Amino acid sequence: MKKIRIGLMGFGEIPRHIYRLCLNNDSIEIVAIADIGRPEILHYLLVSESSSEINVRLEGNFLVSKNGKARIMMGGNPGDIPWDIFNLDYVIDGTNKYNNPKEMQKHISAGASRVIITHLPTCTIDRIVIVGVNENTIKSSDKLISAGSATTNATAIILKILDEAFGVECAMLTTVHSYTSDQPLRDRAGTDYRRSRSAAENIIPNDSPSPAWIQKILPEFNGRIEGSALNVPVPHGSLLDLTLVMKDANTGKGDVLKEMNEAAKKYPNAIEVVEDPIVSTDIIGNGHSVIFDSKAIMKSPGKMIKTLSWYHTSFTMASRIIDVIEAYNLVDKKGGVK
């Protein structure tokens, strides 16, 4: 069986997770990596941060494993790399800098068949695919693709499940998010007041783009969802605090938990329901979009229900991107719409 051939633009946290996940994937091969870092440093990070020992060696400018050889090249911008010489099926842009159609198209012009970005786009592209929500809409003609963000994935799938089961009038989300690589470790002047403060020392209120994109992915929630983020001083492990106003005041905690348990059976790769009293470090290395906390459901005297769900942001996104690639592979084999 012909393997899906992938090139990585940027070898940051999410692309490194993708590489490691593909080591044990018989259908996907990483064949090219573009980054501004030195190959020996990239190899060092890949191996040293792995939770288990991985057999990947550096031979010149190649990462070599049982899954094949990946050429490492110097390049940091779309269009820098002639992807056509690698006969690629996908380029995954993990830079989080080039999230608009104009920049993504440069990968296509350089020989990529499709481009997937590891974050939300800045404007409309061919498709944002949220596994468990709208993967049935994908088409072979899609070229510029996003798998959303970890917060968008978690929120959208919970909203879809509970709205279809009980009806949701409106929603408010707060993502309690691990700090990100674009935040300073010490106070440093930036373009935003609060994001100029030390990520390692502060809880920092932040905007979240997820509500706006959820309204595009789930148009029935247009004007009915809002939210924000709190970046907190932990390196891994995030929490979604989602408050829902239900249409039926009789919808209770037990009803919500039962529905989420059923959803976990339907989408075992995307949803997990946990009964243990977990904390953020317990979900590191867990690739589910939603790790639903069964002990944290709250019900107000009226129609409000609060849920807490966990996710390991970068590992979740790596897992979903692979799911999206495999979903497109099935569509391509069938031709047309999934």
C-alpha positions as CSV (number, residue, x, y, z in Angstrom):
1,M,0.0,0.0,0.0
2,K,1.3,3.4,-1.0
3,K,2.1,5.5,2.0
4,I,0.8,9.1,2.4
5,R,3.8,11.4,2.0
6,I,4.1,14.4,4.3
7,G,6.3,17.4,4.5
8,L,6.6,19.6,7.7
9,M,7.1,23.3,7.5
10,G,8.5,24.1,11.0
11,F,9.5,21.4,13.5
12,G,8.0,22.9,16.7
13,E,6.0,21.2,19.3
14,I,3.0,20.0,17.3
15,P,5.1,18.9,14.2
16,R,7.4,16.9,16.5
17,H,4.4,15.2,18.0
18,I,3.2,14.4,14.5
19,Y,6.6,12.9,13.6
20,R,6.6,10.7,16.7
21,L,3.0,9.6,16.1
22,C,3.8,8.6,12.6
23,L,6.7,6.4,13.7
24,N,4.1,3.7,14.4
25,N,1.7,4.6,11.6
26,D,2.0,2.2,8.6
27,S,0.1,4.5,6.3
28,I,1.9,7.8,6.8
29,E,5.6,8.7,6.2
30,I,7.3,12.0,7.0
31,V,9.7,12.6,4.1
32,A,10.8,16.3,4.4
33,I,11.2,18.8,7.2
34,A,11.9,22.5,6.8
35,D,13.0,24.6,9.8
36,I,15.5,27.3,10.6
37,G,17.1,25.2,13.4
38,R,20.2,23.2,13.1
39,P,19.5,19.5,12.3
40,E,21.4,18.3,15.4
41,I,19.3,20.5,17.7
42,L,16.1,19.4,16.0
43,H,17.0,15.8,16.5
44,Y,18.0,16.5,20.1
45,L,14.6,18.0,20.9
46,L,12.7,15.3,19.1
47,V,14.4,12.6,21.1
48,S,14.9,14.3,24.5
49,E,11.3,15.4,25.0
50,S,9.8,12.1,24.1
51,S,8.0,10.3,27.0
52,S,9.4,7.0,25.9
53,E,12.6,6.0,24.0
54,I,12.4,6.3,20.3
55,N,14.8,5.0,17.7
56,V,15.5,7.9,15.5
57,R,19.0,8.8,14.4
58,L,20.5,11.7,12.6
59,E,22.5,10.9,9.4
60,G,23.8,14.1,7.9
61,N,20.7,16.1,7.1
62,F,18.3,13.1,7.4
63,L,16.2,11.8,10.3
64,V,16.2,8.0,9.9
65,S,13.8,5.6,11.5
66,K,11.9,2.4,10.8
67,N,9.3,4.6,9.1
68,G,11.8,5.9,6.5
69,K,14.1,8.9,6.0
70,A,13.1,12.6,6.4
71,R,15.3,15.2,4.7
72,I,15.9,18.3,6.9
73,M,16.2,21.6,5.0
74,M,16.8,25.2,5.9
75,G,13.7,27.2,5.3
76,G,11.2,29.2,7.3
77,N,8.7,30.7,4.8
78,P,6.1,29.3,2.4
79,G,7.7,29.0,-1.0
80,D,11.2,28.4,0.3
81,I,11.1,24.7,-0.3
82,P,10.4,23.0,-3.7
83,W,8.0,20.4,-2.3
84,D,7.4,19.0,-5.8
85,I,10.8,17.2,-5.7
86,F,9.4,15.0,-2.8
87,N,6.2,14.0,-4.4
88,L,4.2,15.1,-1.3
89,D,0.6,14.5,-0.6
90,Y,0.5,17.1,2.2
91,V,2.4,19.9,3.7
92,I,1.7,20.6,7.4
93,D,2.6,24.2,8.2
94,G,3.3,24.2,11.9
95,T,4.9,27.7,12.1
96,N,1.6,29.4,13.3
97,K,2.8,32.4,11.2
98,Y,1.2,31.7,7.8
99,N,-2.5,31.0,8.5
100,N,-4.1,32.8,5.6
101,P,-4.9,31.6,2.1
102,K,-2.3,33.7,0.3
103,E,0.6,32.2,2.3
104,M,-0.9,28.7,2.3
105,Q,-1.2,28.9,-1.5
106,K,2.6,29.3,-1.8
107,H,3.0,25.7,-0.6
108,I,0.6,24.6,-3.3
109,S,2.6,26.6,-5.9
110,A,5.8,24.9,-4.6
111,G,4.4,21.5,-5.3
112,A,2.2,20.5,-2.3
113,S,-1.1,18.8,-3.1
114,R,-2.8,20.0,0.1
115,V,-1.8,22.2,3.0
116,I,-2.9,21.7,6.6
117,I,-2.1,24.4,9.2
118,T,-1.8,23.4,12.8
119,H,-3.8,26.4,14.1
120,L,-7.0,28.3,13.2
121,P,-6.8,30.4,10.1
122,T,-7.0,34.2,10.1
123,C,-9.7,34.2,7.4
124,T,-11.8,31.8,5.4
125,I,-10.1,28.8,3.8
126,D,-11.4,25.7,2.0
127,R,-12.2,23.7,5.2
128,I,-11.9,23.7,9.0
129,V,-12.3,20.0,9.9
130,I,-13.4,19.2,13.5
131,V,-13.4,15.4,14.0
132,G,-16.7,14.3,15.4
133,V,-18.5,17.5,14.1
134,N,-18.1,18.1,10.4
135,E,-15.7,15.5,8.9
136,N,-18.6,14.2,6.8
137,T,-18.4,17.5,4.8
138,I,-14.9,17.2,3.4
139,K,-14.3,17.0,-0.3
140,S,-11.4,15.9,-2.5
141,S,-11.3,19.4,-4.0
142,D,-10.3,20.9,-0.6
143,K,-6.7,22.2,-0.7
144,L,-6.3,24.7,2.2
145,I,-7.3,23.0,5.4
146,S,-7.2,23.5,9.2
147,A,-7.9,21.0,11.9
148,G,-8.9,24.0,14.1
149,S,-7.5,24.5,17.6
150,A,-7.6,22.3,20.7
151,T,-10.2,24.7,22.3
152,T,-12.3,24.8,19.1
153,N,-12.3,21.0,18.8
154,A,-13.3,20.4,22.5
155,T,-16.0,23.1,22.5
156,A,-17.5,22.3,19.1
157,I,-17.9,18.6,19.8
158,I,-19.5,19.1,23.2
159,L,-21.9,21.7,21.8
160,K,-22.9,19.5,19.0
161,I,-23.5,16.5,21.2
162,L,-25.5,18.3,23.9
163,D,-27.4,20.5,21.5
164,E,-28.6,17.5,19.4
165,A,-29.6,15.6,22.6
166,F,-31.3,18.3,24.6
167,G,-31.1,21.7,22.9
168,V,-28.7,24.5,23.9
169,E,-29.9,28.1,24.0
170,C,-26.4,29.7,24.3
171,A,-23.0,29.0,25.7
172,M,-20.0,30.7,27.3
173,L,-16.5,29.2,27.3
174,T,-13.3,29.9,29.2
175,T,-10.2,28.0,28.2
176,V,-7.8,27.8,31.1
177,H,-4.8,27.4,28.8
178,S,-1.2,26.4,29.3
179,Y,1.2,29.1,28.3
180,T,2.3,29.3,24.7
181,S,5.7,29.7,23.0
182,D,4.8,33.2,21.8
183,Q,4.5,34.5,25.4
184,P,7.6,35.9,27.2
185,L,9.0,34.0,30.2
186,R,9.8,37.4,31.8
187,D,8.0,40.7,31.4
188,R,8.9,42.1,28.0
189,A,7.3,44.9,26.0
190,G,5.0,43.5,23.2
191,T,2.0,44.6,21.2
192,D,-0.5,43.7,24.0
193,Y,-0.4,44.9,27.6
194,R,-1.3,41.7,29.4
195,R,0.7,39.4,27.0
196,S,3.8,41.5,27.8
197,R,3.8,40.0,31.3
198,S,5.7,36.9,32.3
199,A,3.9,33.7,31.2
200,A,5.7,31.7,34.0
201,E,4.5,34.0,36.8
202,N,0.9,35.2,35.9
203,I,-2.6,34.2,35.1
204,I,-3.1,36.3,32.0
205,P,-6.6,37.1,30.5
206,N,-6.6,36.7,26.8
207,D,-8.9,36.7,23.8
208,S,-10.0,33.5,22.2
209,P,-10.8,33.1,18.5
210,S,-12.7,29.9,19.1
211,P,-16.2,31.4,19.5
212,A,-16.1,33.2,16.2
213,W,-14.9,30.1,14.3
214,I,-17.4,27.8,16.1
215,Q,-20.2,30.0,14.7
216,K,-18.9,29.2,11.2
217,I,-18.5,25.5,11.9
218,L,-21.8,25.3,13.7
219,P,-24.0,28.1,12.1
220,E,-26.8,27.2,14.4
221,F,-24.8,28.9,17.2
222,N,-24.4,32.2,15.3
223,G,-24.7,34.9,18.0
224,R,-25.2,32.3,20.7
225,I,-21.6,31.7,21.9
226,E,-18.9,33.8,23.4
227,G,-15.8,33.2,25.4
228,S,-12.3,34.1,26.5
229,A,-9.0,32.6,27.6
230,L,-6.8,32.6,30.7
231,N,-3.2,31.7,30.0
232,V,-1.8,30.1,33.2
233,P,1.7,29.3,34.3
234,V,1.7,25.5,33.5
235,P,3.6,24.2,30.4
236,H,1.1,21.4,29.5
237,G,-2.5,20.6,30.2
238,S,-5.4,22.9,29.5
239,L,-9.0,23.0,30.8
240,L,-12.2,24.0,29.0
241,D,-14.8,25.6,31.3
242,L,-18.0,25.5,29.3
243,T,-21.3,26.9,30.7
244,L,-24.5,26.1,28.7
245,V,-28.0,27.5,29.0
246,M,-30.2,24.6,28.2
247,K,-33.6,24.9,26.5
248,D,-35.1,22.5,28.9
249,A,-34.7,23.3,32.6
250,N,-35.2,19.6,33.4
251,T,-31.9,18.6,31.8
252,G,-29.8,17.3,34.6
253,K,-26.2,16.3,35.4
254,G,-27.0,12.7,34.9
255,D,-28.5,13.3,31.5
256,V,-25.4,15.2,30.3
257,L,-23.0,12.5,31.7
258,K,-25.1,9.7,30.0
259,E,-24.9,11.5,26.7
260,M,-21.2,12.1,26.9
261,N,-20.6,8.4,27.7
262,E,-22.6,7.4,24.6
263,A,-20.6,9.9,22.5
264,A,-17.3,8.5,23.8
265,K,-18.4,5.1,22.4
266,K,-19.2,6.7,19.1
267,Y,-16.0,8.7,18.9
268,P,-13.4,6.8,20.9
269,N,-10.4,8.7,19.4
270,A,-11.9,12.1,20.2
271,I,-13.8,11.7,23.5
272,E,-12.9,10.2,26.8
273,V,-14.9,10.3,30.0
274,V,-12.9,10.1,33.2
275,E,-14.1,9.3,36.7
276,D,-10.8,9.8,38.5
277,P,-10.2,13.2,40.2
278,I,-7.6,14.2,37.7
279,V,-5.5,17.4,37.4
280,S,-3.7,19.0,34.5
281,T,-0.5,16.8,34.5
282,D,-2.6,13.7,34.4
283,I,-3.6,14.3,30.8
284,I,-0.2,14.9,29.3
285,G,0.2,12.6,26.3
286,N,-3.5,12.0,26.0
287,G,-4.6,12.7,22.4
288,H,-8.4,13.0,22.9
289,S,-10.1,16.2,21.9
290,V,-12.3,16.0,25.0
291,I,-11.3,14.4,28.3
292,F,-14.7,15.0,30.0
293,D,-14.5,15.3,33.8
294,S,-17.5,13.4,35.1
295,K,-17.0,14.7,38.7
296,A,-17.1,18.4,37.6
297,I,-20.6,18.8,36.1
298,M,-22.6,21.5,37.9
299,K,-26.3,22.4,37.5
300,S,-27.8,25.7,38.6
301,P,-31.4,26.0,40.0
302,G,-32.4,27.2,36.5
303,K,-31.2,26.1,33.0
304,M,-27.4,26.5,33.4
305,I,-25.1,23.5,33.3
306,K,-21.3,23.9,33.7
307,T,-18.9,21.3,32.4
308,L,-15.1,20.9,32.7
309,S,-13.0,19.1,30.1
310,W,-9.3,18.7,29.7
311,Y,-6.9,18.5,26.8
312,H,-3.2,18.4,26.1
313,T,-3.2,21.2,23.5
314,S,-0.2,20.3,21.2
315,F,-0.7,16.5,21.4
316,T,-4.4,16.8,20.8
317,M,-3.8,18.8,17.6
318,A,-1.1,16.4,16.4
319,S,-3.6,13.5,16.8
320,R,-6.5,15.4,15.1
321,I,-4.3,16.4,12.1
322,I,-3.4,12.7,11.5
323,D,-7.1,11.9,11.8
324,V,-7.9,14.6,9.2
325,I,-5.3,13.3,6.8
326,E,-6.6,9.8,7.1
327,A,-10.2,11.0,6.5
328,Y,-9.1,12.8,3.3
329,N,-7.3,9.7,2.2
330,L,-10.6,7.8,2.4
331,V,-12.4,10.4,0.5
332,D,-9.8,10.5,-2.2
333,K,-10.1,6.7,-2.6
334,K,-13.9,7.0,-3.0
335,G,-13.8,10.3,-4.9
336,G,-15.9,13.3,-4.0
337,V,-17.6,13.8,-0.6
338,K,-17.1,11.5,2.4
